[in-house]
């Protein structure tokens, strides 16, 4: 009868000792931190959909509407009411979005500026235009972001003059004023539709003898551009 009584006393003491050892071991382990990689947690992981940098690439194609630019020779108008028809443009560049209302970019565009008839013959023009541009994004409404902007740079103007004149080329100061709206399909891809006025200055084509040049004054372009911007990650 003595042994059963002894076991009844030993077994509860042993169970209590094992429970105390397990509790001490659990207390020694650090508590898991919820939401950290590698821990067991039901918390949703953090996901960042936005681009990791503000740099972006852009590409544009456009329609160039009739623009001003009176043709003269020795200050004599050769077409008092110039009509240049229409042209086109294509270009690209890169820029930086400050994740606020402002962004900047640098662009290079090629303009085909059409031609106009004069008493000396048809006169056409084209230009390669480099611009540094600043934009103000007014706000975003249902995914659409209207903006206004401006730029300064240079224009390399080429004048396609009648055969009696030498071909004219000129490096000019150029500036632009723009407005439009963009739509973001994703955090990285946006489509841009805008209007831009570009002032290119004047260009002349001398006679082969160097006298009585033909000059196009106040060359400018009204441009409607459709473009794509891609934010780099």
PyMOL commands that set and color helices and strands:
alter all, ss='L'
color gray80, all
select helices_A, chain A and resi 2-28
alter helices_A, ss='H'
color red, helices_A
select strands_A, chain A and resi 55-65+70-73+76-77+87-97+102-118+121-141+144-160+168-184+189-205+214-231
alter strands_A, ss='S'
color yellow, strands_A
deselect
rebuild
show_as cartoon
